[in-house]
Amino acid sequence: MPNSRLQSWGISALSVFALGVAAASPAGAETPQAGGSIVFGVTTDPVCFNPHRSTQQNSFILIRNSIDSLVGKVEGGKFAPWLAKEWSVSPDGKTYVFKLRDDVTFHDGTKLDAEAVKFNFDFVRDTKNTNAAGELLKSVDSVDVLSPTEVKLTLSRPDSALLESISSIRLGLVSPKSLQSGDGLCSGGPALAGTGPFVFENYTRGQSATFVKNKDYNWGPGYAAHQGPAHLDKVTVRFLPEYAVRAGALSSGQVDVIEGVQPTDIALFKDQPGFQLLLGPSGAQTSFTLNINYTIPPATDVRVRRALRDGADIDAIVRSVYLGSYPRAWSNIGRDNFFYNTALEGSYGNNPAAANKALDEAGWTGRDSEGFRTNANGERLAIEVGYPQPFVRDNREVLIQALQAQLRKNIGLDLKLRLITAGEWAQQTQKGTWTIYPNTYLPADPAQELQGNIGQSGFIRAVADKGDQELFRLINGALAATDLEEKKKLVDAAQKHAVDQAVIVPLFSANYQLAAKDNVRGLSFETQLDSPSNFYDVWIAKAK
């Protein structure tokens, strides 16, 4: 039996197993109709469809249609059965045993069993394999098969985020045959065989991806509204990066659903006949944040970082760009997250006078012909924001440009925005040569959010020996904490330290916004991702 604190925190399957039944339909509710297809217009074309390798949030909303997880996350920090029908945790929090369903098959016909789970987890843990999910299993020492339907994870230390990791799409299960086939899985298609409600049929880069119903599917997550196969026969995803084009495609009926609704387009769909607008939560993903590599000059000087943090009116910039549809952020942890530190609100920022004084004290007292600050050697005060082009969405580059303009005017800091390729970003991450990386990050566990953004296994992994050891201490303590109150204290302290030292500059709290035709039923948001759920529960209502 798990200890009582973990049980009350929703970490034990014993406390959530009852959630494994499908939600009952309220009296008078419509009966879902089988058949039909959906066209989904999205902002970005994924760089990679392999869940173990992708770090792009907009890829996950597509991958989830064909890839399942061992457990599912529900609201309130609880977890529900999925491919694992139950699980148990040892009293010391270092042994997890998952009991699997015995009726699940991958899309390539391979049976899902304990050996397949072990193969997946060992594969992502093996540093010889290129993947981004291995960090989620850092606490795991071994994965052992107890029986065809039982798999045991032995940990080196208690890990309060382990079930969060297991529920993540990044540890979604892929057929061992697929994993052994090589690196082509990033291209998706039938080669990427999962167990999900839809089979990945084909993909044409820059144009579309198609998913068709898995007719054998009968193992939906415990939080699903129904069991059995998906209602829809087919889902077609169209990549429509232009905001106006995406909104126009929905208005004209060319697509049925779009994500990334822009503030100026909300009025086209909210409370309008024939349409619906859905707003997602902001608790699982991080806020959109500038993550500063403080091991590279001039950001090695905390005075420079604090000047960047305080030299502009971020509230006004966010309101101007998003017209009140997104709130300004004060932490990298989302505002709807239980671990969000509310004490940070209003505690810093929008203080050009203090920012200028700090830069004077740091020796940036000169000015060049363009008005930017310089030091005694005539070097310009400049820091680059390297933004990977495939990740740019929702006018985030416009937001950075507005921040760039204010910092230039208010304090003479040259914030350079440069759109880079995914390949260049990967090289910078490996070598530790990036300067500022703007992003949101997915794990809803707060310690994982901090670890992924600013911890040793995050964006300074290549230069972790030069990192902020106090910040690492707080993050590692939170990762190991199994007491809710203790974890909250450590996470609060880590957020405050990160902001005080200005290693992050939070900008706004992001949330997904969906617009759809009013005959599309069953749209929702996945708790673990804060993003649109897959189309498993979605159906098309017939005109009356």
C-alpha positions in Angstrom: 0.0 0.0 0.0 1.2 3.5 -0.7 1.6 5.9 2.2 -1.5 7.9 3.1 -0.1 11.3 1.8 0.5 9.9 -1.6 -2.9 8.2 -1.6 -4.7 11.5 -0.7 -2.6 13.3 -3.4 -4.0 11.0 -6.0 -0.8 9.1 -6.7 -2.2 5.6 -6.0 -4.4 3.8 -8.4 -6.4 2.6 -5.4 -7.7 6.1 -4.9 -8.5 6.7 -8.5 -9.6 3.3 -9.9 -13.2 4.3 -9.6 -12.5 6.9 -12.2 -11.9 4.2 -14.8 -15.6 4.0 -15.9 -16.9 6.1 -18.8 -18.8 9.2 -17.8 -22.6 8.7 -17.7 -24.6 10.7 -20.1 -26.9 13.3 -18.4 -30.6 12.9 -18.8 -31.8 14.2 -22.1 -28.3 14.4 -23.6 -27.9 13.7 -27.3 -26.8 10.3 -28.4 -23.5 10.3 -30.2 -23.7 9.4 -33.9 -21.2 7.1 -35.5 -19.5 7.9 -38.8 -18.4 10.9 -40.6 -15.1 12.8 -40.7 -13.5 16.0 -39.4 -11.1 18.4 -40.9 -8.9 20.1 -38.3 -7.0 23.3 -39.2 -3.8 23.8 -37.1 -1.1 26.4 -36.9 2.1 24.4 -37.2 3.4 21.4 -39.1 5.1 19.2 -36.5 8.9 18.8 -36.8 8.5 15.2 -35.5 5.6 12.8 -34.8 7.6 10.4 -32.7 6.3 11.1 -29.1 9.6 10.1 -27.6 11.6 12.6 -29.6 9.2 15.5 -30.0 9.4 18.6 -27.8 6.8 20.6 -29.8 3.5 21.1 -28.0 1.5 21.4 -31.2 2.8 18.0 -32.3 1.2 16.3 -29.3 -2.3 17.3 -30.1 -2.0 15.3 -33.3 0.2 12.4 -32.0 -2.4 11.7 -29.2 -4.9 10.4 -31.8 -2.7 7.3 -32.5 -0.7 7.0 -29.3 -2.0 5.9 -25.8 -0.3 6.0 -22.4 -0.2 3.5 -19.5 -2.3 5.9 -17.3 -4.4 9.0 -17.9 -4.5 12.2 -15.9 -7.8 13.7 -14.8 -8.6 17.0 -13.0 -7.4 17.5 -9.5 -4.1 15.8 -9.9 -5.6 12.3 -10.0 -4.8 9.5 -12.5 -7.1 7.0 -14.2 -6.6 3.6 -15.7 -5.8 3.3 -19.4 -3.5 0.7 -20.9 -2.7 -0.2 -17.3 -5.9 -1.2 -15.5 -4.4 -0.7 -12.0 -1.1 -0.1 -10.3 0.5 0.0 -6.8 3.3 1.9 -5.1 5.5 0.6 -2.4 5.5 2.3 1.0 8.9 3.8 0.4 7.8 5.2 -3.0 10.5 3.4 -4.9 8.7 0.5 -6.5 5.7 0.8 -9.0 3.9 -2.2 -10.3 1.5 -1.8 -13.3 -1.0 -4.4 -14.2 -1.8 -4.2 -17.9 -5.0 -4.9 -19.9 -4.7 -8.2 -21.8 -6.7 -7.2 -24.9 -4.6 -4.4 -26.4 -2.8 -4.6 -29.8 -0.7 -2.1 -31.6 -1.7 -1.0 -35.1 0.8 -3.4 -36.7 -0.8 -6.4 -35.0 1.8 -6.7 -32.2 0.3 -7.5 -28.8 0.8 -5.0 -26.0 2.3 -6.8 -23.0 4.8 -6.2 -20.3 7.7 -6.9 -22.6 6.5 -4.2 -25.0 6.3 -1.7 -22.1 9.7 -2.6 -20.9 11.1 -2.3 -24.4 9.6 1.3 -24.7 10.9 2.5 -21.3 14.3 0.9 -21.8 14.5 2.4 -25.3 13.9 6.0 -24.1 16.2 5.5 -21.1 19.1 4.3 -23.4 21.2 7.4 -24.1 22.3 5.8 -27.4 18.8 6.3 -28.8 17.9 9.8 -29.9 14.9 10.9 -27.8 13.8 13.7 -25.6 11.7 11.6 -23.1 14.5 9.9 -21.3 14.6 12.7 -18.7 11.1 11.7 -17.5 12.5 8.4 -16.3 15.7 9.7 -14.7 14.7 8.3 -11.3 14.1 4.7 -12.8 16.9 2.2 -12.1 15.3 -0.8 -13.8 12.2 -2.0 -15.6 11.3 -5.7 -15.0 8.7 -8.0 -16.4 6.9 -9.9 -13.6 4.4 -11.6 -15.9 2.9 -11.0 -19.4 0.6 -8.4 -17.8 2.8 -7.0 -15.0 5.7 -4.7 -15.2 7.7 -3.3 -12.3 9.6 0.0 -12.2 12.3 0.2 -9.5 13.4 3.8 -8.6 16.7 5.1 -7.2 14.7 7.6 -5.2 11.1 8.5 -4.6 9.8 10.5 -7.6 6.6 12.5 -6.9 6.3 13.2 -10.7 6.6 9.6 -11.9 2.8 9.1 -12.6 2.8 12.5 -14.3 5.6 11.2 -16.5 3.9 7.9 -17.2 0.7 9.7 -18.3 2.6 12.0 -20.6 2.3 11.6 -24.4 6.1 11.8 -24.4 6.1 8.3 -22.8 3.3 7.1 -25.0 3.7 3.5 -26.1 4.9 2.6 -29.6 5.2 -0.8 -31.1 8.6 -2.4 -30.5 8.7 -3.2 -34.2 8.3 0.5 -35.0 11.0 1.5 -32.5 13.4 -1.0 -34.0 12.8 0.3 -37.5 15.1 3.4 -37.3 14.7 7.1 -37.1 12.0 7.4 -39.8 9.2 7.6 -37.1 9.5 11.4 -37.1 7.7 11.4 -40.4 4.7 9.6 -39.0 2.4 7.5 -41.1 1.7 3.8 -40.7 5.4 3.2 -39.6 4.5 4.9 -36.3 2.3 2.1 -34.8 0.7 3.0 -31.5 -2.5 1.5 -29.9 -4.6 4.7 -30.2 -8.2 5.1 -31.4 -7.0 6.2 -34.8 -4.4 4.8 -37.2 -1.9 7.2 -38.7 -2.7 6.7 -42.4 -0.5 9.3 -44.2 1.3 12.5 -43.9 2.3 15.1 -46.5 4.7 17.7 -45.1 3.4 21.2 -45.2 -0.1 20.1 -46.3 -1.9 17.5 -44.3 -2.0 14.4 -42.1 -4.7 11.7 -42.1 -5.9 9.4 -39.3 -8.5 6.7 -39.8 -10.6 4.8 -37.2 -9.0 1.9 -35.4 -12.0 -0.5 -35.6 -10.6 -2.8 -32.9 -10.2 -0.1 -30.3 -11.8 -0.9 -26.9 -9.4 0.5 -24.3 -10.1 4.2 -23.9 -8.8 6.1 -20.9 -10.8 6.1 -17.7 -11.8 9.7 -18.2 -13.2 9.1 -21.7 -16.9 9.7 -22.3 -17.4 6.3 -24.0 -15.7 3.0 -24.6 -15.3 1.1 -27.9 -14.1 2.5 -31.2 -14.0 6.2 -32.0 -17.2 7.7 -33.4 -15.6 9.3 -36.4 -14.3 7.4 -39.4 -11.6 9.8 -40.3 -9.7 12.9 -39.1 -7.8 15.0 -41.6 -5.4 17.6 -40.3 -4.6 20.6 -42.5 -1.6 22.8 -41.7 -2.7 26.4 -42.0 -0.1 28.7 -40.5 -1.8 32.0 -41.6 -4.2 33.2 -39.0 -6.6 34.8 -41.4 -6.5 31.8 -43.7 -7.3 29.4 -40.8 -10.3 31.6 -39.6 -11.5 32.0 -43.1 -11.4 28.2 -43.7 -13.7 27.7 -40.7 -16.0 30.5 -41.7 -16.4 29.2 -45.2 -16.8 25.5 -44.1 -13.6 24.2 -45.5 -12.6 22.9 -42.1 -14.7 21.9 -39.1 -12.4 22.9 -36.2 -9.4 25.2 -35.8 -6.9 25.9 -33.0 -4.9 29.0 -32.4 -7.8 31.4 -32.6 -6.4 34.9 -32.7 -7.8 37.6 -30.4 -9.0 39.6 -33.4 -10.9 36.5 -34.7 -12.7 35.6 -31.5 -15.7 37.7 -32.3 -16.2 35.7 -35.5 -17.0 32.6 -33.6 -18.0 33.5 -30.0 -21.8 33.5 -29.5 -22.2 33.4 -33.3 -24.9 31.3 -35.0 -23.3 28.1 -36.5 -20.1 28.2 -34.4 -18.7 27.6 -30.9 -15.6 28.8 -29.1 -13.9 26.7 -26.4 -11.2 28.0 -24.0 -8.7 25.6 -22.5 -7.1 25.6 -19.1 -3.7 27.0 -18.2 -2.4 24.7 -15.5 -0.4 21.9 -17.2 1.8 23.9 -19.5 4.2 26.6 -18.4 3.6 30.2 -19.2 5.3 31.6 -22.3 8.6 32.5 -20.9 12.0 33.8 -21.9 14.6 31.3 -20.5 17.9 33.0 -20.2 21.2 31.1 -20.5 23.0 32.9 -17.6 26.3 31.2 -18.4 27.0 33.4 -21.5 27.9 37.1 -21.2 26.4 39.6 -20.8 23.7 37.5 -19.1 26.2 36.2 -16.6 25.7 39.5 -14.8 22.5 39.3 -12.7 22.1 43.1 -13.0 21.8 42.8 -16.8 19.2 40.0 -16.4 17.2 42.0 -13.9 17.3 45.0 -16.2 15.9 42.8 -19.0 13.2 41.6 -16.6 12.2 45.1 -15.3 12.9 47.4 -18.3 9.6 47.1 -20.0 5.8 47.1 -19.2 5.0 43.5 -19.9 1.4 44.0 -18.8 0.8 46.6 -21.4 2.6 44.6 -24.1 0.5 41.5 -23.5 -2.7 43.5 -23.5 -1.8 45.2 -26.7 -0.9 42.0 -28.6 -3.6 39.7 -27.2 -6.4 42.3 -26.5 -7.1 40.9 -23.0 -7.5 37.3 -24.1 -4.4 36.2 -22.2 -3.2 37.3 -18.7 0.3 38.5 -18.0 2.4 35.8 -16.3 4.5 36.2 -13.1 6.0 32.6 -13.1 6.8 30.0 -15.6 4.2 27.8 -13.9 0.7 28.3 -15.2 -1.8 30.3 -13.3 -4.3 27.5 -13.0 -1.7 25.1 -11.4 -2.0 24.4 -7.7 1.7 25.1 -7.3 1.6 28.5 -8.9 3.2 31.0 -6.5 0.7 33.8 -6.2 3.1 35.9 -4.1 5.1 36.7 -7.2 2.3 38.8 -8.7 3.3 42.4 -8.8 6.6 41.7 -7.0 8.8 42.8 -9.9 8.8 44.3 -13.4 8.0 47.6 -15.1 10.7 49.6 -13.4 12.9 51.3 -16.1 14.5 53.6 -13.5 15.9 50.6 -11.4 16.8 48.8 -14.6 18.9 51.8 -15.9 20.6 52.2 -12.5 21.5 48.5 -12.5 23.0 48.8 -16.0 25.0 51.9 -15.0 26.4 50.0 -12.0 27.3 47.1 -14.3 29.4 49.4 -16.5 27.1 49.8 -19.5 27.3 53.6 -19.4 28.1 54.5 -23.0 25.8 54.8 -26.0 26.4 54.0 -29.6 25.0 55.9 -32.7 21.8 53.9 -32.5 21.2 54.7 -28.8 22.1 51.3 -27.5 24.2 51.0 -24.3 27.9 50.1 -24.6 30.6 49.2 -22.1 34.1 50.6 -21.7 35.3 48.5 -24.7 32.6 49.9 -27.0 30.7 46.6 -27.0 26.9 46.9 -27.5 24.6 45.6 -24.8 22.9 42.9 -26.8 21.3 39.5 -26.1 19.8 37.2 -28.8 16.5 35.4 -28.6 16.8 32.4 -30.9 13.3 31.3 -31.7 12.9 28.0 -33.7 10.7 28.8 -36.7 8.6 25.6 -36.4 7.6 26.6 -32.9 6.4 30.1 -33.7 2.7 30.5 -33.2 0.0 32.7 -31.7 1.7 36.0 -32.5 4.5 35.2 -30.0 7.1 36.7 -32.2 5.1 39.9 -32.4 5.1 39.9 -28.6 8.8 39.6 -28.5 9.2 42.4 -31.1 7.1 44.7 -28.8 9.3 43.8 -25.9 12.3 44.5 -28.0 11.1 48.0 -28.9 10.4 48.9 -25.2 13.8 47.6 -24.0 15.5 49.6 -26.7 13.6 52.8 -25.8 13.6 52.5 -22.0 17.0 51.1 -21.2 19.1 50.8 -24.4 19.3 47.0 -24.4 19.4 45.4 -27.8 17.1 42.3 -27.6 17.8 40.6 -30.9 15.1 38.3 -32.2 16.3 35.7 -34.7 14.2 32.9 -36.1 16.3 29.8 -36.4 15.8 26.3 -37.7 15.0 23.3 -35.5 18.4 21.8 -36.4 20.2 24.9 -35.3 18.3 24.9 -32.0 19.2 21.3 -31.4 22.8 22.1 -31.9 22.7 25.1 -29.6 21.0 23.0 -26.9 23.6 20.3 -27.2 26.5 22.7 -27.0 24.9 25.1 -24.5 25.4 28.1 -26.8 21.8 29.4 -27.0 21.3 32.7 -25.2 17.5 33.2 -24.7 15.0 30.5 -25.6 11.3 31.5 -25.6 8.9 28.6 -25.0 6.1 26.9 -23.1 6.8 23.5 -21.6 4.4 20.6 -21.0 4.8 18.5 -17.9 2.0 19.5 -15.5 4.1 18.4 -12.5 5.6 21.7 -11.3 9.0 20.2 -10.4 9.2 18.8 -13.9 8.3 22.2 -15.3 11.1 23.8 -13.4 13.5 21.0 -14.2 12.7 21.0 -17.9 13.0 24.8 -18.3 15.8 25.8 -15.9 17.1 22.6 -14.2 20.1 20.4 -14.9 18.2 18.4 -17.5 16.6 21.4 -19.0 17.9 24.0 -21.4 21.3 24.4 -19.8 22.2 20.6 -19.6 25.4 21.2 -21.5 26.6 23.8 -19.0 24.9 22.5 -15.9 28.2 22.6 -13.9 28.1 26.4 -14.2 24.4 26.6 -13.2 22.7 28.0 -10.2 23.2 25.3 -7.5 20.7 26.7 -5.1 18.0 26.6 -7.8 19.1 23.0 -8.6 18.8 22.1 -4.9 15.3 23.4 -4.7 14.2 21.7 -7.9 15.7 18.3 -7.0 14.1 18.6 -3.5 10.7 19.1 -5.1 11.2 16.2 -7.5 11.9 13.9 -4.6 9.3 15.2 -2.2 6.4 12.9 -1.5 4.8 15.3 1.0 2.4 17.7 -0.7 3.0 20.6 1.7 6.8 20.2 1.5 6.7 20.0 -2.3 4.6 23.2 -2.4 7.2 25.1 -0.3 10.1 23.9 -2.4 8.3 24.8 -5.7 7.3 28.2 -4.4 10.9 28.9 -3.3 12.3 27.7 -6.7 9.9 30.0 -8.6 10.8 32.9 -6.4 14.6 32.2 -6.8 14.3 31.9 -10.6 12.5 35.2 -10.8 14.7 37.0 -8.3 17.8 35.9 -10.2 16.1 36.7 -13.4 17.0 33.5 -15.1 13.4 33.5 -16.5 11.2 36.3 -17.7 7.6 35.1 -17.8 5.5 36.9 -20.4 1.9 35.5 -20.6 -0.2 32.5 -19.4 -1.0 30.6 -22.5 -4.1 28.5 -23.2 -5.5 26.9 -26.2 -8.6 28.3 -27.9 -10.7 26.1 -30.2 -13.3 27.3 -32.7 -15.6 24.9 -34.4 -18.9 24.4 -36.3 -21.7 24.0 -33.8 -22.5 20.5 -35.0 -19.2 19.2 -33.7 -19.8 17.5 -30.4 -17.4 16.1 -27.8 -14.5 18.5 -28.1 -12.5 18.8 -24.9 -9.0 19.4 -23.5 -6.6 16.8 -22.2 -5.7 17.6 -18.6 -2.1 16.3 -18.9 -1.4 18.6 -21.9 -3.7 21.6 -21.4 -4.3 21.2 -25.1 -7.1 19.9 -27.3 -7.8 16.2 -26.6 -7.7 13.7 -29.4 -10.8 13.1 -31.5 -11.8 9.8 -29.7 -15.0 11.3 -28.1 -15.8 13.7 -31.0 -18.9 13.1 -33.2 -20.9 15.0 -35.8 -24.6 15.9 -35.0 -26.9 15.5 -37.9 -29.0 18.5 -38.9 -32.5 18.4 -37.5 
